[in-house]
């Protein structure tokens, strides 16, 4: 069984930055929204594009600390 926690969205239209979002799993019940895979992707998609494009972990970590959810 091949499961991945986080999957990037893919499409055939060339737009800058849209491929950086993660796909949210479809859930049937409210409890499914509390899973790590759903909440992780949901919170990651809320980050600014600048943070999603950050290449250094230390800069990403500092940006996360300053980001208000």
C-alpha positions in Angstrom: 0.0 0.0 0.0 1.6 3.3 -1.1 0.4 6.1 1.2 2.0 9.5 1.3 1.1 12.0 4.1 1.5 15.1 1.9 0.9 15.3 -1.8 1.6 18.5 -3.9 -1.2 19.6 -6.2 -0.4 19.2 -9.9 -2.0 20.8 -12.9 -1.2 21.4 -16.5 -1.5 25.2 -16.5 1.9 26.8 -16.0 1.5 29.3 -13.2 4.2 30.5 -10.8 3.8 29.2 -7.3 0.6 27.2 -7.5 2.4 23.9 -7.4 3.6 24.7 -3.9 0.3 23.9 -2.3 -0.5 20.6 -0.7 -3.6 18.6 -1.5 -6.1 18.2 1.3 -7.4 14.7 1.8 -11.2 14.5 1.5 -12.6 13.5 4.9 -16.1 12.1 5.6 -16.3 12.9 9.3 -15.2 15.7 11.4 -12.7 13.5 13.3 -10.7 13.1 10.0 -10.0 16.9 10.0 -8.0 16.4 13.2 -5.5 14.0 11.6 -1.9 15.0 11.2 -2.0 14.6 7.4 -5.0 17.0 7.1 -3.9 19.6 9.6 -0.3 19.6 8.4 -1.4 20.2 4.8 -4.0 22.8 5.9 -1.5 24.8 8.0 1.2 24.6 5.3 -1.2 26.0 2.7 -1.9 28.9 4.9 1.8 30.0 5.0 3.0 32.8 2.8 4.6 31.9 -0.5 7.8 33.4 0.8 7.9 30.9 3.7 7.0 28.0 1.4 9.9 28.9 -1.0 12.4 29.2 1.9 15.5 27.0 1.2 17.2 27.2 4.6 15.7 25.4 7.5 16.8 28.0 10.0 15.2 30.8 8.0 12.0 28.7 7.7 12.0 28.1 11.4 12.4 31.8 12.2 9.7 32.6 9.8 7.3 30.1 11.4 8.0 31.6 14.8 7.0 35.0 13.5 4.0 33.8 11.5 0.6 34.1 13.2 -1.8 31.3 12.4 
